[in-house]
Amino acid sequence: MNIFRFAGDMTHLISILVLLLKIYATKSCSGISLKTQELYALVFLTRYLDLFTGFISIYNTVMKLIFIASSLAIVWCMRVHPIVRRSYDKDLDTFRHYFLVAASFILALLLYEKFAFKEIFWAFSIYLEAIAILPQLVLLQRSGNVDNLTGHYVFFLGAYRALYILNWIYRYFTDIHFSRWIACVSGLVQTALYADFFYYYYISWRNNAKLKLPA
Amino acid sequence: GEMVGKHDEL
């Protein structure tokens, strides 16, 4: 474990806490893409298949449980909770995310570290996570003004993988056997997708203005 | 060292 990875995990955790805060405090999920949340739940469920068979550390197991439980809780809130589900922008959240799932699975069948059940699903979860934010970014552009908590949520979500890139660079130089090309390249793509969001987030912070993405 | 299949990252 290095400081970059720990900071990345904490940033990821903060993004989830900010989203839970938004939903709990405002009893609303306006501006949040249910499709992106469903994709994240799928990412965690397919990445942490070794949750009960493999053990790395208490920290690793606890964080996996938190990520799985929180992503499922958010999907439940947006689908089932009688008050929250009413504020879901169903007619704006129309990204066909099934294509993202199919593309990631096909790529995982072609590009993997080892042709084994868990490795294929691990690669699938890495590819899917890289593009899972797309429905959310499209929804932000369509819904015009973005409330603060939603903006912070997307910012921390993008920042966490950027910290992981620093972690991979660090491990590349310190861990001689380290080879994680699938996660590295995928992480770079994932972080690049946030580039324009980061720009508009910075502008809104600098001008102390409402976050606004161009349509 | 990092072995293939041992994913120690989240």
Interface residues (C-beta under 8 A of the other chain):
Chain A: R5 D9 H12 R47 D50 G54 I56 N60 M63 K64 F67 E113 K114 A116 K118 E119 W122 Y164 N167 R171 D175 I176 H177 F178 S179 R180 A183
Chain B: G1 E2 M3 V4 G5 K6 H7 D8 E9 L10
